[in-house]
Amino acid sequence: MGKLLTIETGFTCNSRCHYCTQLDYRVIPQADQLDLSTEQISQRIAYAASQGYDEIGFSGGEPTIRPDFLDLVALAKSYDFQKIGVTTNGRMFAYRAFAEQALDAGLNSFTFSIHGHTAEIHDRIAHARGAFDQAMQGLAHLSSLAKRRGIDLHLMNNQILLPDNTPYISDIIEQMAPHGVGLFMIQPFIAQRSNVDDLARFYVPYADVVQAVKSAIPHLKRWNARIKPYNVPNCLLWPLGREHVEAQFYDITVFREFEQEKAGEFKAFKAKQWYRIDDCRTCTEACPGFRIEQFPQGQMLDQVLETASEFAKDWPADPSPGPLLLTGTELFEPQTLRNTLKQLAAVHGPVGWLTAACERSTRQELAEMACDLAKEGVLAELVLVTQPLDQRFLAQRVLEKGNLEEMRQFLFRLAELREAGATLPAITVLLNIGDLLRLLEDPLLMPQWPALTKACKKAAGPAAVTALIAVSNFPRGQQPPDMQRQRQQNLDMIQRLADACRQAGLEPGTLTLGDRRGLDPARAEQMRIIEAQLAEVLPVTPWTHRLFRHPLARAELDFVTWSPPWLFEREGLASITSEKQTDSAQGLRQVAVAALKLGQGTHADGAGEVEARSEGG
């Protein structure tokens, strides 16, 4: 395999696949402006040539709908790349003239994204009527043109595995192999912040993946084709035979749309997207381990309870610090979440729960759970993390739509239950200063503030709603502003924010996390000053002895959790060490064994350690 660089061209697409991690970027105003320009992509093509890449690919969004797509392919051809490829939904190739022009320009490698063997399945997933027929017509055009011209095309398919298409891998092979598709890539649904609340709908356990691949082996043999799984540990599939199962390959370099100077600029950023079992330590495969979405639910609960007990050892006896506060629950199944809160309360008394209402449960389920647990005396406080449209971490040219609409849906469901006689916990809204200022001053966001506060009051009824205003950490590697010099400016701003909250019917306060911040001295000092200034205007709510960090609430899981990472940039917080987790590694071995035996269960109740791993290809 050659040295391949894939260039992300942007976000514009003519499909709206439900599983897509980029949907947030397509609902914001003028989303097409997030796409890279012709000049930027041309520079990246030249970069690939200068760095010794002999293969180049384009991905999106949907690259083929760009007006300059064929010109970019022709430019790549002028650099003599051995392969010039595209990852595509295939719809543009339904136009035979376009297919001919693409081949003329130099395109010779195609990775289709066809997710079902029927229009009913694929069009539902793509959320685009006619997408399946167009894609299959496009594949037929390319196949027939290649035969007529006597050229060898590399034709592949990439199927995202969801519950309604995983059983039909064999059918997709039979549908596409006659047209020359020889490699069938599969990968389970990957959760990120933008789609984690769909995890309940789209989760496929490894055992189901192994079963589907096993069923597909005779069809791969029939067509002399191969299957390549991504984000599935190799050890689960090798027992099926290596002749038609190809190892996942993670050394493909991706020039991400937000990187400026070179591919892999942000490779140092560690995301805990995988966990490991004992056998991983000696394995030489190019495999990062088990996906974090597959982390056993029983082990999630155990780790929370253990971490909370360690954390609670430092609680002051008098006065009470307030309810223990749980966060980082986005990957918890509904029953796991309910059991976790109940067991925490059984040991530590009524608890609080910090959520963005973007969980593995529907918002109706979340609202019913909150009310049930409040009635049982388990849940004392519901802390709502709110984030308006914002810049994506590390990707300053990309925006996320935030969660305010999801939060409003959740609050209205709470209101319906309260009006029907249900018991609600106390409601608190968590906002950092920057987000609150933008909600009050940015014309694009200003309508969302009254909509949010109205929903809060509707849910709470006659009860008070607290608005906690916090300061997120100053950026690393930069000299923080002089908070003492701008003291009066800060006090005026804080008073303005407090007045805005009161006018909206919320009771403002400020959040402090104590002096144990894991910050450099300069940032720590300025944080101390601004928090003291907040305390001059607002009542203080300390979370030093309330908020604890369990392994799935770490800042490194920011890619999937809505818990603000600055909440945990502190020293001295309890966490489970790798030494404490070695006994549970054998449990993850049971997961692998269960999958290999193709049993009915989806999990074992043990897990190995969650390791920091850089993002794979």
VEXKOLLO-877398 format. One record per residue (C-alpha): residue number from 0; x, y, z. Coordinates in pm, 1 decimal, decimal comma, m for minus. Layout:
resi/u/v/w
NUM/X/Y/Z
...
REM end
This chain:
resi/u/v/w
0/0,0/0,0/0,0
1/132,8/340,9/m94,4
2/173,6/646,5/121,9
3/m170,6/807,8/125,3
4/m281,4/1156,4/223,2
5/m654,6/1225,2/244,5
6/m763,6/1588,8/223,6
7/m1083,7/1690,0/401,7
8/m1241,2/1946,3/169,5
9/m1520,6/2075,6/393,6
10/m1872,0/1998,6/512,2
11/m2117,8/2067,6/230,1
12/m2310,5/1753,4/135,0
13/m2623,7/1657,7/m59,6
14/m2718,4/1387,5/193,6
15/m2804,1/1414,8/562,1
16/m2697,5/1076,7/698,4
17/m2838,5/1036,3/1048,4
18/m2517,0/891,9/1189,1
19/m2293,6/1169,5/1050,1
20/m2062,4/1347,0/1293,8
21/m2068,1/1662,2/1079,5
22/m2440,2/1734,9/1087,4
23/m2388,7/2016,6/1338,3
24/m2174,4/2205,2/1091,3
25/m2442,8/2188,2/822,1
26/m2725,2/2347,5/1019,2
27/m2546,3/2671,1/1101,1
28/m2593,2/2978,6/879,3
29/m2383,0/2982,2/560,2
30/m2231,9/2642,3/634,9
31/m2078,0/2631,7/287,4
32/m1835,0/2901,3/400,6
33/m1670,5/2638,9/619,6
34/m1552,5/2454,3/308,6
35/m1192,8/2500,0/205,3
36/m1127,7/2723,9/m92,8
37/m979,4/2603,0/m420,5
38/m652,7/2772,4/m327,7
39/m635,3/2602,8/10,6
40/m694,0/2257,0/m136,4
41/m445,5/2324,8/m415,8
42/m184,1/2408,4/m154,1
43/m256,4/2081,9/24,4
44/m218,9/1886,1/m298,8
45/121,7/2048,8/m347,3
46/206,1/1968,8/15,5
47/128,3/1600,6/m47,0
48/360,7/1592,6/m347,2
49/640,2/1767,8/m157,8
50/611,9/1526,5/136,5
51/651,0/1214,6/m75,3
52/292,4/1090,5/m82,0
53/222,4/877,6/m387,0
54/m153,5/849,7/m327,1
55/m401,8/1125,0/m258,9
56/m770,0/1121,8/m169,3
57/m1051,2/1371,6/m125,1
58/m1317,6/1345,8/143,6
59/m1585,1/1577,2/280,3
60/m1869,3/1642,1/322,6
61/m1927,3/1537,7/m32,3
62/m1631,0/1646,4/m250,3
63/m1797,3/1569,2/m585,2
64/m2055,9/1848,1/m552,2
65/m1784,0/2113,5/m536,5
66/m1777,8/2318,3/m861,5
67/m1397,5/2288,9/m864,6
68/m1380,4/1914,8/m797,8
69/m1273,9/1804,7/m1145,6
70/m1012,9/2082,3/m1160,4
71/m868,2/1965,1/m829,3
72/m848,0/1607,4/m959,5
73/m671,9/1730,8/m1272,4
74/m427,0/1926,5/m1059,2
75/m351,5/1615,1/m856,4
76/m292,5/1422,6/m1180,2
77/m33,0/1679,0/m1285,4
78/174,7/1577,0/m980,8
79/180,0/1212,3/m1098,0
80/17,5/1053,2/m793,8
81/m25,1/679,2/m847,1
82/m377,0/686,5/m709,0
83/m623,0/972,6/m695,5
84/m929,2/878,1/m496,5
85/m1250,5/1011,1/m351,7
86/m1475,4/908,0/m66,1
87/m1823,6/973,6/m196,3
88/m2191,7/899,7/m160,3
89/m2171,7/825,3/m534,6
90/m2474,0/1030,1/m636,0
91/m2296,5/1264,5/m879,4
92/m2168,3/970,1/m1082,5
93/m2526,7/888,5/m1177,3
94/m2467,6/1158,5/m1438,9
95/m2272,6/963,9/m1699,4
96/m2107,0/1275,9/m1840,3
97/m1971,6/1361,0/m1495,5
98/m1841,7/1006,7/m1451,3
99/m1659,6/1032,3/m1784,6
100/m1513,1/1370,8/m1695,1
101/m1393,9/1239,3/m1358,5
102/m1207,1/952,9/m1525,9
103/m1064,3/1191,4/m1784,6
104/m939,9/1419,8/m1506,6
105/m751,1/1130,6/m1346,6
106/m973,6/987,1/m1076,5
107/m900,5/615,3/m1042,6
108/m998,9/515,3/m689,0
109/m1352,6/533,4/m549,4
110/m1480,2/461,0/m201,0
111/m1857,8/460,0/m208,2
112/m2068,7/503,5/105,5
113/m2361,8/271,8/42,5
114/m2510,2/158,8/371,3
115/m2792,4/m70,0/267,3
116/m2870,0/m317,2/m9,3
117/m3212,2/m164,0/m74,3
118/m3337,7/187,8/m136,2
119/m3558,2/158,3/171,0
120/m3261,6/101,9/404,4
121/m3000,8/322,7/239,8
122/m3227,7/621,4/170,3
123/m3353,8/613,3/528,1
124/m2998,2/620,5/660,6
125/m2885,9/887,5/412,5
126/m3205,3/1084,5/477,5
127/m3219,8/1148,4/102,6
128/m3483,0/998,9/m125,9
129/m3335,1/845,4/m439,7
130/m2982,1/832,0/m297,9
131/m2953,2/454,3/m336,3
132/m3065,2/446,7/m698,8
133/m2829,6/733,1/m785,4
134/m2533,6/569,9/m611,2
135/m2590,2/233,6/m776,6
136/m2633,1/402,7/m1115,0
137/m2308,2/589,4/m1052,9
138/m2128,8/266,8/m969,4
139/m2265,8/101,9/m1283,4
140/m2148,2/395,3/m1496,5
141/m1794,2/381,7/m1358,0
142/m1777,9/4,2/m1395,6
143/m1895,0/5,5/m1756,9
144/m1672,2/299,5/m1851,9
145/m1368,9/128,6/m1701,5
146/m1437,7/m190,2/m1899,0
147/m1489,6/3,9/m2220,1
148/m1168,4/200,2/m2173,3
149/m969,0/m95,4/m2046,4
150/m863,7/75,7/m1725,4
151/m833,6/m69,6/m1377,1
152/m1034,0/118,8/m1118,0
153/m1005,6/64,9/m743,9
154/m1366,3/31,9/m626,6
155/m1451,1/5,2/m258,2
156/m1746,2/56,4/m27,0
157/m1754,8/193,7/325,3
158/m2057,4/86,4/529,4
159/m2136,3/241,0/865,6
160/m2283,7/m39,2/1075,6
161/m2617,4/44,7/1235,8
162/m2877,2/m191,7/1382,4
163/m3091,6/m190,8/1067,9
164/m2811,5/m265,4/820,1
165/m2555,2/m477,1/1007,8
166/m2731,5/m808,4/927,7
167/m2711,3/m730,7/554,4
168/m2337,0/m709,3/489,6
169/m2369,6/m1019,5/270,6
170/m2646,5/m858,0/65,8
171/m2439,2/m543,6/7,1
172/m2153,3/m761,3/m117,6
173/m2386,1/m937,5/m361,1
174/m2524,8/m600,8/m472,4
175/m2189,9/m431,2/m540,7
176/m1934,6/m702,4/m618,1
177/m2073,0/m767,6/m970,1
178/m1975,8/m406,9/m1053,2
179/m1615,0/m468,8/m951,7
180/m1614,6/m362,5/m586,9
181/m1343,8/m573,6/m423,6
182/m1301,0/m423,3/m78,8
183/m1584,7/m376,8/169,4
184/m1496,1/m155,1/463,5
185/m1722,7/m165,4/765,6
186/m1721,3/29,2/1089,1
187/m1966,7/60,0/1375,9
188/m2133,9/388,5/1457,9
189/m1887,1/627,1/1624,4
190/m2022,5/858,0/1892,0
191/m1911,2/1218,9/1921,1
192/m2057,5/1521,6/2094,7
193/m2267,5/1605,2/1789,9
194/m2441,3/1266,8/1776,8
195/m2393,9/1098,0/2114,6
196/m2765,1/1130,7/2189,5
197/m2822,6/893,0/1895,9
198/m2604,8/622,4/2048,8
199/m2905,8/435,0/2183,8
200/m3051,8/412,8/1830,3
201/m2729,8/332,3/1645,0
202/m2518,6/121,0/1880,2
203/m2409,4/m217,9/1746,2
204/m2225,5/m452,5/1986,4
205/m1911,2/m626,0/1868,7
206/m2079,3/m966,7/1890,9
207/m2329,2/m861,0/1623,1
208/m2047,2/m732,9/1400,9
209/m1859,4/m1061,3/1427,1
210/m2175,3/m1257,5/1347,0
211/m2244,6/m1046,0/1038,7
212/m1886,8/m1081,1/912,1
213/m1898,4/m1457,2/968,7
214/m2214,7/m1474,5/758,1
215/m2046,2/m1270,0/485,1
216/m1738,8/m1494,2/444,3
217/m1896,5/m1728,9/183,3
218/m1999,5/m1427,2/m24,2
219/m1650,5/m1277,7/m4,3
220/m1511,2/m1611,5/m126,6
221/m1764,1/m1621,8/m410,3
222/m1644,6/m1286,1/m544,9
223/m1281,1/m1309,5/m431,3
224/m1340,5/m993,1/m230,4
225/m1212,9/m875,8/107,5
226/m1366,5/m710,2/408,1
227/m1180,4/m451,4/614,6
228/m1325,5/m358,9/954,2
229/m1240,1/m30,1/1121,0
230/m1276,3/32,4/1494,1
231/m1319,9/m340,5/1552,3
232/m1025,8/m516,0/1721,0
233/m846,0/m749,5/1483,3
234/m837,9/m1025,7/1744,5
235/m1215,8/m1062,5/1723,7
236/m1209,1/m1138,4/1351,0
237/m891,2/m1337,8/1288,1
238/m1062,2/m1664,9/1394,6
239/m1286,2/m1621,1/1090,1
240/m981,9/m1657,5/864,7
241/m739,9/m1402,0/725,1
242/m784,1/m1481,7/357,3
243/m1080,6/m1249,9/318,7
244/m1054,9/m1037,4/635,5
245/m804,4/m756,7/601,0
246/m643,3/m585,3/899,5
247/m745,6/m229,8/968,5
248/m474,1/14,0/871,0
249/m427,8/328,0/1076,3
250/m126,8/484,5/908,9
251/m331,0/682,7/656,5
252/m262,5/1052,4/706,6
253/m559,4/1290,1/705,4
254/m515,9/1660,5/637,7
255/m809,1/1778,5/846,6
256/m1014,9/2073,1/737,3
257/m918,2/2279,5/1042,8
258/m543,1/2225,5/1020,6
259/m354,1/2515,7/874,1
260/9,5/2436,4/804,8
261/46,8/2060,7/773,9
262/m134,3/1732,2/818,2
263/m137,7/1608,6/1174,5
264/m89,7/1951,2/1334,9
265/m306,4/1851,3/1627,6
266/m186,1/1495,1/1660,9
267/m65,1/1572,4/2011,5
268/m426,0/1604,2/2124,1
269/m513,5/1284,4/2304,5
270/m866,7/1151,4/2293,1
271/m955,8/846,7/2500,6
272/m1151,1/682,9/2220,8
273/m1035,6/328,7/2300,9
274/m976,5/102,1/2595,5
275/m738,2/m187,4/2622,7
276/m729,9/m542,6/2755,1
277/m424,3/m730,8/2879,6
278/m354,3/m892,8/2541,7
279/m328,5/m547,5/2383,2
280/m4,5/m482,4/2571,1
281/187,0/m743,7/2374,9
282/m9,8/m728,4/2049,9
283/177,0/m598,5/1745,6
284/m129,3/m537,0/1528,0
285/m201,2/m184,8/1396,6
286/m508,6/m166,1/1617,8
287/m580,1/87,1/1892,8
288/m800,1/m145,9/2096,8
289/m1170,8/m152,8/2179,7
290/m1397,4/144,3/2105,1
291/m1505,3/343,0/2409,3
292/m1871,8/302,1/2307,6
293/m1829,0/m70,5/2378,8
294/m1705,3/m9,7/2735,1
295/m1902,8/m251,6/2955,8
296/m2187,4/m86,6/3142,7
297/m2126,3/m273,3/3465,5
298/m1770,8/m148,1/3476,4
299/m1888,4/210,4/3420,9
300/m2101,4/183,8/3732,8
301/m1823,2/21,4/3936,3
302/m1570,5/287,2/3842,2
303/m1807,1/570,0/3935,5
304/m1878,8/417,8/4276,6
305/m1510,9/353,1/4347,7
306/m1403,5/700,5/4240,3
307/m1681,9/866,6/4438,4
308/m1580,4/679,5/4753,2
309/m1219,1/789,3/4712,5
310/m1330,3/1147,7/4652,9
311/m1567,9/1152,6/4950,2
312/m1286,3/1068,6/5193,5
313/m1189,8/1437,0/5180,5
314/m1539,9/1569,5/5248,4
315/m1560,7/1814,0/5538,8
316/m1790,8/1687,0/5809,0
317/m1935,2/2031,4/5884,7
318/m2075,8/2220,2/5710,0
319/m2204,5/1984,8/5440,6
320/m2060,4/2067,7/5098,0
321/m2389,5/1982,9/4927,7
322/m2491,6/1689,5/4709,9
323/m2223,4/1488,1/4536,3
324/m2231,4/1583,6/4167,4
325/m2214,1/1323,8/3887,5
326/m2120,4/1416,5/3532,0
327/m1977,9/1246,3/3222,1
328/m2272,2/1007,4/3175,8
329/m2319,8/1035,0/2799,7
330/m2215,6/671,8/2735,3
331/m2434,0/526,7/3012,3
332/m2736,1/322,4/2907,9
333/m3059,3/437,9/3078,8
334/m3064,5/156,9/3333,5
335/m2693,9/203,1/3410,2
336/m2748,3/573,1/3468,3
337/m3047,1/511,3/3693,0
338/m2860,3/244,1/3894,0
339/m2552,0/464,6/3925,9
340/m2746,5/756,0/4070,6
341/m2936,1/526,0/4307,1
342/m2623,9/352,8/4436,5
343/m2440,5/682,5/4480,2
344/m2734,4/814,7/4682,2
345/m2748,2/499,2/4893,4
346/m2390,1/562,4/5006,3
347/m2353,2/940,6/4995,1
348/m2707,3/1074,6/5029,7
349/m2910,7/1258,0/4760,2
350/m2693,9/1350,2/4462,9
351/m2678,6/1604,9/4183,6
352/m2648,7/1523,4/3814,1
353/m2479,4/1748,3/3558,5
354/m2608,3/1687,8/3204,7
355/m2641,7/1858,6/2867,3
356/m2953,0/1650,1/2785,8
357/m2746,9/1485,4/2508,8
358/m2725,7/1135,6/2648,8
359/m2768,1/774,8/2544,0
360/m3133,4/809,2/2648,5
361/m3412,3/1002,2/2478,2
362/m3503,3/1334,1/2635,9
363/m3837,9/1188,4/2739,4
364/m3656,2/904,5/2917,8
365/m3421,0/1153,0/3084,3
366/m3708,9/1368,7/3207,2
367/m3900,7/1070,5/3344,3
368/m3585,9/937,8/3512,8
369/m3512,5/1276,0/3674,5
370/m3865,6/1299,7/3812,9
371/m3872,8/938,8/3934,8
372/m3541,0/977,7/4115,6
373/m3643,9/1310,7/4264,6
374/m3959,5/1150,3/4404,3
375/m3751,3/867,2/4550,8
376/m3518,2/1114,5/4721,7
377/m3223,0/1010,4/4504,4
378/m3180,3/1317,6/4282,5
379/m3159,3/1650,5/4465,3
380/m3031,7/1877,9/4188,4
381/m3029,5/1882,3/3810,1
382/m2744,4/2093,1/3669,1
383/m2794,2/2178,6/3303,1
384/m2483,3/2241,6/3094,1
385/m2568,9/2490,5/2820,0
386/m2357,7/2569,8/2518,4
387/m2470,2/2795,2/2234,5
388/m2327,3/2779,3/1885,4
389/m1952,4/2786,2/1934,8
390/m1613,7/2722,3/1782,2
391/m1500,8/2363,5/1790,5
392/m1207,8/2284,1/2017,5
393/m877,0/2306,5/1824,5
394/m1065,9/2391,0/1505,9
395/m1115,3/2762,9/1523,2
396/m1271,1/2785,5/1178,1
397/m1542,0/2529,5/1254,6
398/m1861,7/2587,9/1452,0
399/m2077,0/2352,6/1656,5
400/m2444,1/2432,1/1687,0
401/m2447,0/2372,2/2062,0
402/m2722,4/2206,3/2263,0
403/m2973,3/2480,9/2343,6
404/m3249,3/2330,2/2130,1
405/m3197,8/1988,9/2289,1
406/m3201,5/2154,4/2631,9
407/m3529,2/2330,4/2555,0
408/m3685,7/1999,6/2447,6
409/m3572,5/1843,0/2774,8
410/m3707,9/2131,9/2983,1
411/m4046,1/2123,4/2811,5
412/m4073,0/1751,5/2884,6
413/m3991,3/1823,5/3248,7
414/m4262,1/2091,3/3247,2
415/m4521,0/1846,8/3112,4
416/m4436,9/1597,9/3385,0
417/m4446,3/1862,1/3660,1
418/m4783,7/1987,2/3539,3
419/m4905,7/1625,5/3554,4
420/m4803,7/1607,6/3921,2
421/m4445,9/1475,8/3905,2
422/m4173,7/1580,4/4150,2
423/m3877,8/1771,2/4007,5
424/m3531,0/1819,7/4156,3
425/m3388,4/2168,4/4196,8
426/m3282,6/2309,4/3858,3
427/m2951,3/2487,9/3802,6
428/m2820,2/2623,3/3472,9
429/m2440,8/2627,0/3423,9
430/m2300,5/2896,4/3191,7
431/m1948,7/3021,8/3146,9
432/m1904,1/3397,2/3115,9
433/m1809,3/3386,6/2749,8
434/m2117,8/3188,9/2647,9
435/m2352,1/3408,9/2851,1
436/m2205,1/3725,9/2701,1
437/m2255,4/3588,3/2351,9
438/m2614,9/3493,6/2429,4
439/m2679,8/3850,1/2540,8
440/m2481,5/4038,0/2274,8
441/m2443,3/3828,0/1957,5
442/m2735,9/3906,8/1723,3
443/m2725,8/3550,7/1591,4
444/m2765,0/3405,2/1941,4
445/m2972,1/3665,1/2126,1
446/m3311,9/3500,2/2050,9
447/m3190,0/3182,0/2222,2
448/m3152,3/3346,6/2563,7
449/m3522,0/3425,2/2625,0
450/m3616,0/3089,9/2471,7
451/m3386,7/2908,8/2717,3
452/m3489,6/3104,9/3025,9
453/m3859,0/3071,7/2942,1
454/m3818,6/2694,1/2919,4
455/m3634,1/2689,2/3253,2
456/m3913,6/2874,5/3430,1
457/m4180,5/2662,1/3265,1
458/m4008,5/2346,9/3390,7
459/m3948,5/2475,5/3743,6
460/m4288,2/2638,2/3790,7
461/m4293,5/2832,4/4118,3
462/m3952,9/2697,8/4226,1
463/m3640,2/2908,3/4178,8
464/m3392,5/2835,5/3900,2
465/m3027,1/2911,3/3973,7
466/m2795,3/3038,2/3699,4
467/m2435,8/2954,2/3792,7
468/m2185,5/3175,1/3611,5
469/m1834,2/3033,1/3586,8
470/m1499,0/3131,7/3441,5
471/m1344,0/2879,1/3206,5
472/m965,7/2855,6/3208,5
473/m745,3/3097,3/3019,7
474/m581,7/2937,9/2712,2
475/m261,2/2744,9/2759,7
476/59,9/2892,7/2628,8
477/m68,2/3249,3/2633,2
478/m10,3/3527,8/2881,9
479/m342,2/3565,8/3066,8
480/m501,7/3912,3/3085,0
481/m438,5/4129,2/3390,6
482/m760,6/4086,8/3586,1
483/m659,5/4338,5/3852,3
484/m597,3/4613,1/3596,4
485/m941,7/4563,3/3441,6
486/m1113,4/4521,8/3778,9
487/m1380,1/4788,4/3728,9
488/m1452,1/4666,8/3376,6
489/m1496,2/4314,7/3511,7
490/m1725,1/4426,1/3794,4
491/m1944,3/4619,1/3551,4
492/m1964,9/4315,3/3324,5
493/m2051,3/4082,1/3612,6
494/m2324,2/4316,6/3732,5
495/m2466,7/4331,3/3380,0
496/m2477,4/3951,9/3360,7
497/m2640,6/3928,7/3704,4
498/m2906,1/4182,7/3606,5
499/m2978,9/3992,8/3282,6
500/m3033,0/3670,5/3478,8
501/m3265,4/3835,0/3728,7
502/m3466,4/4002,3/3454,0
503/m3512,5/3657,6/3299,1
504/m3637,9/3514,4/3627,6
505/m3319,4/3327,7/3721,7
506/m3124,6/3360,7/4046,5
507/m2759,0/3432,0/3955,2
508/m2463,0/3289,6/4142,9
509/m2101,4/3205,7/4073,7
510/m1923,6/2872,7/4073,3
511/m1584,7/2817,0/4233,9
512/m1378,2/2501,1/4207,0
513/m1129,6/2576,7/4484,4
514/m758,1/2652,1/4475,1
515/m646,6/2309,1/4355,5
516/m639,6/2399,3/3988,2
517/m377,8/2220,2/3786,1
518/m273,9/2544,6/3616,7
519/55,2/2722,6/3566,0
520/112,9/2999,4/3825,8
521/28,3/3289,5/3593,3
522/m308,8/3148,4/3487,3
523/m389,7/3028,2/3837,9
524/m332,2/3375,8/3984,3
525/m552,6/3550,7/3728,7
526/m823,7/3287,5/3776,0
527/m813,7/3354,1/4150,9
528/m854,1/3727,6/4093,9
529/m1148,1/3708,5/3853,4
530/m1328,8/3453,2/4071,2
531/m1284,3/3684,6/4370,3
532/m1434,7/3968,2/4164,3
533/m1732,8/3749,5/4075,5
534/m1778,7/3679,5/4446,4
535/m1803,8/4053,7/4516,1
536/m2124,2/4068,3/4312,8
537/m2273,3/3719,8/4325,4
538/m2334,9/3455,4/4591,8
539/m2076,9/3176,7/4573,0
540/m2150,5/2808,0/4519,3
541/m1835,1/2600,5/4580,1
542/m1798,8/2267,3/4402,2
543/m1458,2/2177,1/4546,5
544/m1608,6/1893,9/4751,7
545/m1898,4/1812,6/4521,0
546/m1772,5/1747,3/4167,8
547/m1567,0/1431,3/4123,2
548/m1397,0/1290,5/3815,8
549/m1448,8/929,9/3719,2
550/m1263,6/775,8/3419,6
551/m1541,7/854,3/3169,3
552/m1561,0/1219,0/3280,9
553/m1202,2/1307,7/3202,4
554/m1119,0/1612,1/2996,1
555/m970,0/1379,1/2733,3
556/m1321,9/1255,8/2657,2
557/m1421,6/1604,4/2543,0
558/m1482,2/1454,4/2197,5
559/m1793,3/1279,9/2332,1
560/m1887,9/1438,0/2665,2
561/m2058,1/1775,1/2708,7
562/m1904,3/1827,0/3051,9
563/m1683,2/2138,1/3020,0
564/m1319,4/2018,6/3030,6
565/m1215,0/2317,4/3244,7
566/m1418,2/2172,1/3531,3
567/m1145,7/1912,1/3575,7
568/m825,7/2105,0/3510,8
569/m734,8/2071,4/3874,5
570/m488,9/1888,7/4094,8
571/m569,3/1628,6/4355,0
572/m894,3/1489,2/4218,5
573/m960,1/1123,9/4282,0
574/m924,1/891,2/3984,6
575/m877,8/521,8/3928,5
576/m515,0/441,8/3857,7
577/m398,1/184,7/3609,3
578/m279,3/m31,5/3900,8
579/m634,0/m47,6/4037,9
580/m769,2/m153,5/3701,9
581/m544,3/m448,4/3627,1
582/m777,1/m691,9/3804,0
583/m1062,6/m596,4/3573,1
584/m868,5/m640,6/3251,5
585/m961,3/m1006,5/3242,0
586/m1325,4/m901,2/3215,9
587/m1257,8/m740,8/2879,1
588/m1104,1/m1064,3/2769,2
589/m1447,2/m1214,6/2831,2
590/m1594,9/m959,5/2590,4
591/m1364,4/m1082,0/2317,3
592/m1438,5/m1444,7/2393,4
593/m1812,4/m1379,5/2395,2
594/m1790,8/m1209,2/2057,3
595/m1582,8/m1490,6/1911,5
596/m1837,4/m1744,9/2030,8
597/m2109,7/m1532,4/1872,8
598/m2314,1/m1551,2/2187,7
599/m2634,5/m1360,7/2254,9
600/m2488,0/m1123,8/2516,6
601/m2350,8/m786,6/2418,6
602/m2118,3/m724,5/2713,8
603/m1923,4/m873,6/2992,8
604/m1915,6/m678,6/3315,6
605/m1544,7/m613,5/3324,3
606/m1309,8/m372,1/3154,9
607/m945,5/m299,2/3113,4
608/m804,3/44,7/3155,5
609/m914,8/338,3/2945,3
610/m599,7/453,4/2771,7
611/m517,7/783,3/2606,3
612/m480,2/722,4/2234,4
613/m443,1/964,1/1948,4
614/m714,9/962,4/1685,6
615/m684,4/684,4/1431,0
616/m708,9/705,4/1053,5
REM end
